[in-house]
Amino acid sequence: MRKSAFFLLFLAIFSTEAPAQTIVNLQNNFGYTLVNVSEAMEIPEYSEISDAGLVEWNQFNYKGLIQILFKKSENVSFGPEIGINRLYYWEEKHIPPMSSPRWRWGTIWTAHLGGIVRKSFASHYYVLTGASLHVFLNGSGATIGIPFAVGHELPISKVFTIPIEFRIDVVFGNAVPIGLGGGVGLKYNFNR
């Protein structure tokens, strides 16, 4: 309830201050991360000999983001993008010296801020690319990333559109995780 109230307040405030042809897009994408988890975490795969190593992982990918786009022309818009990205989960069994086996695990997330350029072509189709700074939320550092997306928009009113897209995000971290996913969003056109 609080999130929807905050979003409506944000839209109300922003719509009174927004210049002509400003677009806000909220997007949720789901998919798979192409990555060698063992290499990315620098943990060898489980070995029965040592009874230690990477024992479990999954590469489910989630990306949630907000884009604010300013129309440069009828077909080209640009602006900032902020978001969060779940790359993968890992679980390790290790044996510290002079101790019994222990388990460590975690989920690798990044928060990102970047700039994007979006080009519309044909009727209701678009491509998107840009560059972003990804900060790993486990404190392991930051790196750059490059998104690429293609999508189709379904107009539902004069101001609201539902974008459906397929997106690839290359994150230049350990083992270079590549998020592949698709999803839907909600786009609001100010001053339409």
N, C-alpha and C positions, 0 to 999 in steps of 0.2 A: 504494500500500500504506500509506504514512504517513497519507494523508488518511482512509482507512477506519479505521485504528487509532485516530486522533485522534477520529473521529466516535463510535466505539464507546466509547471512554474517556469522552467528553463525555456520552453517554447514560447510562452507568453512574453517573457522579458526579452528574449532574443528577437522575436518577431517585430517588436516595436523599434528595435535598434538596428535591424538588419538592412544592409544595402540591397538594391534590386538584384534579383537573380542569385540569391543565396540559397544553398541546399544543405540540409542536415540529413545524414543517413546513419541509421543504427543497423548494424549487420551482425549476424550470428552464423558462423560457418562451422561445419563438423567434418571430420575426415580421418586421415591417416598420416603419420609422420614417417617419411623415408629416412631412416638413420640406423646405424649400427650402434645399439645402445651400449654394448660392451666397450667399444672404442670411445664413444662419447663420454662415458663415465670413467674411463680408464680402469675398468674392473674386468679381470679375465672371466670367461664363462665358467660355470660351475664344473669342478673336477671331483670325481669320487675319490681320487687318490688323496688330495689335500682336504676334501670335505669343505671346500670354501669356493667362493666366487659368485657371479651373477646368477641367481636362481630363477628369477621371474622378472618379466617386464611386459609392458604393453605400449603400443604406439598410437593410441587414440589421440586425435588432434582436435582441439577446440580453439576457435578464434572469435573473440567478441570485440567490436570496434565501433568508434564514432568517427564519422567523416564530416567535415564542414567544407563544402565546395563553393567556389565563386565562379560564375560563368564568365569566361573570357570572350567566347563567341557562342553562336548557336549550338556548335558541336563539341566545344572544348571547355572543360572546367578544371580547376586546380584548387588545392588547399591542404590543410593539415589533417592528419589521421592519428588518433590515439587508440590504443587497444591493449588487449591481454591475450596471450597465446599459451595453451597447454601443449607441450611437445611430446612428452612421454613419461612413463612411470618405470622405476627400477627397484629391485630388491636384491640385497646381497647378504650372503652368509659368510661371516669371517671369524677367524679364531685368533684373538689377541694372544700374545705370548703369555704362557702360564695361566691360562684362563679357559673357561668353557666357551662353546660357540655363541656368537652374538649375531643379531640381525640388524641391518641398516636398510633404510628404504627412503624413497622420496619421489616427488613428482616435479618435473622440470617445467617451470613457467617462465615466460618473459613478459615484461611490459614494454610497449614500444610507442615511439612518437616519430612521425615522419611526415614527408610531403608526398602528395600524389598528383598525378595528372590523369584525367579521364576524358576519353574521346568517344562520342556517340557516333554510330554509323547505322545505316539502314533505318528501319523503323523500330525503335525501342531496344536496340542492342548497343552495347558499349564494351570498350577495353579500358583497362586501368593499369598503370605502373607507377613506380616512384622509388623512394629510398627511405629507410628508417633506421633509428637507433634502437636496439633491443637491449634491455637490461635484464639479466637473469635474476629472478627473485630469490634464488638460493644464495645470493651474494658472491657468485663465482665470476662476475664481471659483466662487461657489456661488449656488444659487437654490432655490426651493421647488418641490414637485411634488405632484400629486394622483393617486392610483391609483383605479381602479374595476375590479372583477373579478366575474365570475359563474362558478360552477363546479359540478361534480358529483363526489361522492366514491364510490369503489369500495372497500368494506371487504374486506380480505384476511385479517384475523384480529381478535382482540379489541383488540389494541393498534395495529395498523398499518392505514393507509388510504391509498389512492392518489387524491389530488385531481387532477382534470383541469379546467383552467380556461381561460377567455378573459379577457385583461386589457388594459386601456388605462392608460397612464401619461402624464400631461401634465407636461412639464418646462418651467417658465417661463424658459427661457434664450433666446438669440438665435434668432429665427424660431419659437419655441415648438415644439420637437420633441415629437411625440406617438407613443409606442411602442404598436403594436398587436401582440398576440401571443397564442399559446396554448401550453400545455405541460402537463407532468405533474410531480408531486411525490411525496414520501413523508412521511406524517404519522404521528407517534408520540404516542399518548395515554398520559400517565403516570397511574398510580393508577386505571386503568379497572376 
